[in-house]
């Protein structure tokens, strides 16, 4: 819940200058930390459920991989943003990095949902 709140506040805050690189670092940290947590959750707590479907475990691993790779990409973007002269830095609003973070949440989130929906529908007899 706190990661989602922090992500929401970071995405919709207006930033100026070097604050853009700080925002991208925060987004990268949130995606990286939640990716590691979700990976561990899938590997341990959900292992029995995910293995009930042939592609369940693979889907989960794919979502975690994409999320972690995009976290590294956002961290790289933050370094590039920090090195820019001030007149070329983002002036706030929706930067490419923020859009990338939102896309990662939506894309990886939809992949996380695939095995969960299949397992839950089977458990509930749907």
DRENNU-901984 format. One record per residue: x, y, z of N, C-alpha, C, O, CB in turn. Coordinates in steps of 0.02 Angstrom, whole numbers, padded with zeros to 5 digits, always signed. Each point is the difference from the previous one (the first is absolute). Glycine has a CB too. Layout:
<rs>
XYZXYZXYZXYZXYZ;...
</rs>
This chain:
<rs>
+00041-00059+00000-00041+00059+00000+00043+00063+00000-00014+00047-00036-00076-00110+00096;+00143+00064-00021+00043+00059+00003+00039+00009-00064+00014+00056-00021-00006-00069+00144;+00011-00043-00156+00036+00005-00063-00046+00031-00053+00022+00042-00039+00050-00142+00068;-00134+00079-00031-00047+00027-00049-00013+00074+00014-00003+00040-00047-00051-00154+00035;+00048+00133+00075-00011+00070+00018+00060+00042-00020-00008+00054-00028-00065-00090+00123;+00133+00011-00082+00061+00037-00018+00007+00005-00076+00020+00053-00026+00035-00093+00132;-00072-00013-00141+00003+00000-00073-00049+00051-00028+00016+00037-00046+00019-00158+00046;-00096+00122+00027-00051+00047-00023+00023+00072+00013-00006+00042-00044-00084-00128+00067;+00115+00100+00037+00022+00067+00017+00058+00022-00044+00004+00058-00020-00042-00075+00138;+00083-00029-00133+00058+00016-00041-00021+00012-00073+00026+00046-00032+00046-00113+00108;-00118+00027-00101-00021+00008-00069-00037+00065-00012+00009+00032-00052-00017-00155+00044;-00032+00144+00055-00042+00058-00010+00026+00064+00032-00036+00050+00003-00058-00129-00009;+00156+00078+00030+00029+00061+00027+00035+00038-00055+00026-00030-00048-00011-00024+00161;-00014+00119-00108+00034+00042-00049+00072+00008+00023+00013+00014+00059-00121+00048-00089;+00155-00073-00016+00070+00005+00019+00036+00050-00046-00021+00012-00056+00019-00131+00098;+00055+00147-00017+00041+00047-00038+00073-00020+00009+00020-00024+00053-00106+00118-00039;+00126-00084-00066+00072-00007+00004+00022-00070+00020-00025-00050-00025+00030+00169+00053;+00044-00121+00018+00029-00064+00022-00049-00042+00039+00013-00058+00014+00097+00112-00012;-00167-00026+00017-00051-00039+00034-00027-00055-00046-00026-00050+00024-00005+00149+00046;+00036-00089-00136-00022-00051-00047+00042-00063+00008-00028-00055+00000-00010+00143-00080;+00103-00081+00087+00042-00059+00009-00014-00033+00067+00003-00061+00006+00086+00114-00078;-00105-00013+00123-00018-00028+00065-00066-00039-00005-00007-00054+00030+00068+00148+00028;-00108-00067-00094-00064-00034-00010+00010-00066-00035-00029-00051+00019-00029+00161-00025;+00100-00111-00046+00013-00062-00036+00036-00051+00044-00013-00060-00005+00018+00125-00102;+00039-00041+00150+00034-00046+00047-00051-00030+00049+00004-00059+00017+00102+00125-00027;-00153-00026+00034-00051-00026+00045-00044-00051-00035-00017-00052+00028+00017+00161+00034;-00019-00095-00124-00040-00048-00038+00039-00065-00011-00028-00054+00006-00033+00150-00062;+00125-00090+00039+00041-00059-00011+00005-00041+00065-00002-00061-00002+00067+00122-00087;-00057-00026+00145+00005-00035+00064-00066-00035+00017+00000-00057+00023+00084+00141+00016;-00140-00051-00052-00066-00031+00015-00011-00061-00045-00023-00052+00024-00023+00164+00010;+00062-00106-00098-00009-00057-00045+00048-00057+00017-00019-00058-00002-00018+00136-00088;+00099-00061+00107+00049-00051+00017-00018-00037+00064+00003-00061+00003+00083+00129-00060;-00103-00030+00109-00018-00031+00064-00062-00043-00006-00002-00056+00026+00054+00152+00033;-00103-00070-00093-00061-00040-00007+00011-00060-00046-00031-00052+00009-00038+00156+00010;+00114-00097-00068+00016-00056-00044+00033-00057+00038-00016-00059-00009+00028+00138-00086;+00036-00061+00138+00033-00051+00041-00051-00032+00048+00000-00061+00008+00110+00124-00016;-00151-00022+00038-00051-00027+00046-00049-00046-00034-00017-00053+00026+00029+00156+00041;-00037-00082-00125-00047-00042-00037+00032-00063-00026-00031-00053-00003-00032+00155-00029;+00127-00097+00013+00036-00060-00022+00006-00051+00056-00011-00060-00010+00074+00129-00072;-00045-00045+00142+00005-00045+00057-00068-00027+00020-00006-00059+00018+00106+00123+00022;-00151-00022-00043-00068-00022+00016-00023-00056-00047-00029-00049+00021+00003+00165+00022;+00041-00107-00108-00019-00051-00049+00040-00064+00008-00027-00055-00008-00004+00146-00070;+00095-00084+00095+00043-00059+00006-00014-00040+00063+00014-00060+00001+00072+00121-00065;-00112-00030+00115-00009-00035+00063-00075-00008+00018-00025-00056+00005+00135+00102+00032;-00143+00009-00027-00070-00004+00025-00048-00026-00053-00047-00036+00016+00073+00131+00060;-00015-00076-00139-00047-00020-00053+00024-00060-00041-00032-00019-00049-00003+00137+00044;+00091-00147+00024+00029-00054-00040-00049-00056-00016-00006-00021-00057+00115+00049+00109;-00144-00052-00001-00048-00054-00011-00057+00019-00046-00022-00039-00041+00051-00003+00154;-00053+00104-00106-00055+00024-00042+00022+00012-00072-00035-00018-00047-00016+00070+00148;+00110-00022-00109+00023+00016-00067+00017-00062-00040-00006-00001-00061+00050+00108+00105;-00023-00160-00010+00018-00061-00035-00060-00042-00020+00007-00050-00035+00099+00051+00098;-00167+00019-00042-00060-00036-00020-00014+00008-00074-00029-00044-00031-00016+00059+00146;+00064+00042-00143-00009+00014-00071+00068-00003-00034+00049+00022+00028-00151+00050-00005;+00104-00100-00084+00065-00008-00033+00040+00064-00009+00061+00000+00008-00112-00094-00066;+00018+00149+00043+00036+00062-00012-00001+00048+00059+00027+00056-00005-00055-00070-00114;-00002-00006+00175-00006+00045+00057+00066+00026+00026+00009+00060+00008-00111-00121+00021;+00148+00016-00017+00065+00019+00026+00040+00041-00051+00034+00048+00018-00034-00151+00054;-00004+00083-00135+00036+00037-00053-00027+00071-00008+00038+00047-00009-00016-00156-00050;-00089+00117+00063-00029+00067-00005+00024+00044+00057+00018+00058-00010-00118-00106-00046;+00102+00020+00116+00022+00038+00058+00072+00022-00008+00018+00057+00013-00099-00119+00060;+00124+00015-00095+00071+00016-00010+00009+00053-00054+00043+00044+00007-00013-00161+00028;-00070+00114-00087+00004+00050-00054-00018+00068+00027+00034+00049-00015-00063-00136-00070;-00024+00092+00124-00021+00064+00028+00054+00029+00045+00016+00060-00004-00136-00096-00001;+00150-00005+00047+00053+00022+00045+00060+00023-00041+00030+00052+00015-00070-00131+00075;+00059+00041-00141+00057+00018-00041-00009+00067-00034+00044+00043+00001-00022-00164-00020;-00081+00132-00013-00013+00063-00033+00000+00057+00050+00027+00054-00014-00094-00114-00072;+00038+00050+00144-00002+00053+00050+00070+00019+00023+00015+00059+00006-00128-00100+00031;+00155-00009-00023+00067+00015+00023+00043+00031-00054+00041+00045+00014-00051-00140+00065;+00002+00073-00141+00038+00031-00055-00019+00073-00010+00043+00042-00013-00035-00154-00042;-00072+00126+00061-00023+00069-00007+00022+00043+00059+00010+00060-00008-00107-00101-00059;+00103+00012+00126+00026+00037+00057+00072+00022-00014+00019+00057+00015-00094-00122+00064;+00116+00021-00107+00069+00017-00018+00001+00053-00055+00040+00047+00002-00003-00163+00030;-00082+00110-00081-00004+00049-00054-00019+00069+00028+00028+00051-00021-00060-00142-00060;-00014+00094+00128-00019+00064+00031+00058+00030+00040+00010+00060+00000-00128-00099+00006;+00156-00004+00026+00058+00024+00037+00051+00031-00049+00031+00051+00015-00049-00139+00074;+00027+00056-00146+00045+00027-00052-00026+00067-00026+00039+00046-00010-00006-00163-00022;-00098+00122+00021-00029+00063-00022+00010+00055+00051+00011+00058-00018-00096-00121-00047;+00082+00046+00129+00011+00051+00052+00071+00026-00003+00012+00060+00011-00098-00115+00062;+00134+00012-00088+00070+00022-00006+00008+00046-00060+00036+00050+00003+00003-00156+00051;-00071+00089-00109+00004+00043-00060-00032+00068+00013+00026+00051-00021-00028-00153-00052;-00055+00101+00108-00036+00062+00015+00043+00045+00045+00000+00061-00008-00110-00121-00004;+00145+00030+00059+00040+00039+00047+00058+00034-00035+00021+00054+00020-00054-00132+00072;+00061+00045-00143+00058+00028-00035-00017+00054-00050+00046+00032-00027+00007-00141+00043;-00116+00119-00031-00020+00051-00049+00011+00070+00027-00007+00012+00060-00077-00092-00108;+00100+00128+00003-00002+00070+00021-00071+00018+00021-00048-00027-00027+00144+00056-00050;-00103+00016+00123-00065+00018+00029-00051+00019-00052-00059-00016+00007+00118+00053+00095;-00039-00002-00155-00049+00022-00049-00028-00057-00041-00052+00008-00033+00112+00100+00027;-00028-00167+00007-00025-00058-00037-00036-00051+00044-00025-00050-00024+00117+00067-00056;-00094-00004+00144-00033-00047+00045-00075+00007-00004-00027+00053-00018+00126-00049+00095;-00134-00058-00059-00072+00000-00002-00029+00053+00046+00027+00012+00055-00026-00133-00084;-00055+00152+00008-00030+00052+00039-00060-00023+00040-00041+00041+00021+00080+00039-00104;-00046-00143+00094-00057-00026+00038-00050-00033-00046+00013-00009-00059+00004+00098+00144;-00073-00107-00057-00051-00034-00041+00018-00072-00013+00033-00032+00041-00061+00141-00093;+00007-00133-00005+00010-00070-00017+00063-00008-00042-00001+00009-00061-00123-00028+00064;+00180+00002+00029+00062-00014-00036-00003-00071-00028-00043-00039+00019+00108+00120+00055;-00019-00096-00118+00004-00067-00028+00011-00053+00054-00026-00055-00005+00070+00104-00100;-00006-00031+00156+00012-00047+00054-00062-00016+00040-00011-00057+00020+00126+00100-00014;-00156+00009+00007-00062-00012+00037-00048-00043-00041-00034-00044+00027+00049+00154+00032;-00018-00097-00123-00043-00040-00044+00025-00072-00002-00040-00047+00000+00012+00149-00069;+00094-00110+00068+00029-00067+00001-00017-00037+00065-00016-00059-00001+00109+00099-00074;-00090-00005+00131-00017-00031+00064-00073-00021+00002-00016-00055+00022+00104+00125+00034;-00132-00026-00079-00071-00017-00002-00013-00059-00046-00039-00045+00017+00011+00165+00006;+00060-00120-00081-00007-00056-00047+00025-00065+00030-00030-00053-00012+00042+00132-00082;+00042-00076+00132+00027-00060+00032-00049-00028+00051-00011-00060+00004+00127+00103-00022;-00146+00002+00058-00048-00022+00050-00060-00033-00034-00024-00053+00022+00060+00145+00055;-00061-00061-00130-00058-00028-00036+00017-00065-00035-00038-00048+00004-00006+00164-00019;+00101-00118-00019+00019-00060-00038+00016-00058+00046-00028-00054-00007+00073+00127-00084;+00001-00062+00139+00018-00054+00046-00060-00020+00043-00010-00059+00014+00129+00100-00012;-00158+00009+00018-00060-00014+00040-00048-00046-00036-00029-00045+00031+00043+00154+00023;-00023-00098-00119-00046-00043-00038+00028-00071-00005-00038-00048+00000-00002+00148-00064;+00106-00107+00059+00030-00067-00003-00005-00034+00067-00011-00061+00004+00090+00099-00094;-00071+00000+00145-00009-00029+00067-00071-00026+00009-00011-00052+00032+00098+00130+00014;-00135-00043-00074-00070-00020+00008-00019-00064-00038-00044-00037+00022+00019+00157-00008;+00059-00134-00070-00018-00059-00040+00000-00065+00041-00052-00033+00003+00100+00090-00102;+00007-00076+00131-00003-00063+00038-00045+00004+00061-00031-00050+00019+00146+00027-00058;-00119+00082+00070-00043+00007+00059-00073-00009-00018-00037-00033+00038+00121+00110+00013;-00106-00050-00106-00069-00007-00021-00016-00073-00016-00053-00026+00018+00054+00143-00064;+00045-00151+00012-00011-00071-00016-00004-00043+00062-00044-00043+00005+00104+00061-00112;-00016-00006+00154+00001-00040+00061-00062+00015+00042-00032-00046+00026+00157+00045-00027;-00143+00064+00008-00058+00018+00040-00065-00024-00032-00045-00023+00035+00106+00122+00006;-00066-00095-00106-00061-00024-00033-00008-00076+00009-00055-00025+00007+00064+00119-00091;+00047-00129+00083-00002-00072+00011-00018-00016+00073-00040-00045+00014+00127+00029-00104;-00059+00055+00136-00014-00011+00072-00072+00015+00017-00029-00033+00043+00147+00061-00018;-00147+00022-00058-00070+00020+00013-00049-00039-00042-00060+00012+00004+00101+00100+00025;-00017-00158-00071-00043-00042-00040-00032+00036-00059-00055-00018-00022+00034-00046+00123;+00055+00115-00127-00027+00037-00058+00025-00029-00065-00018+00024-00054+00012+00078+00123;
</rs>
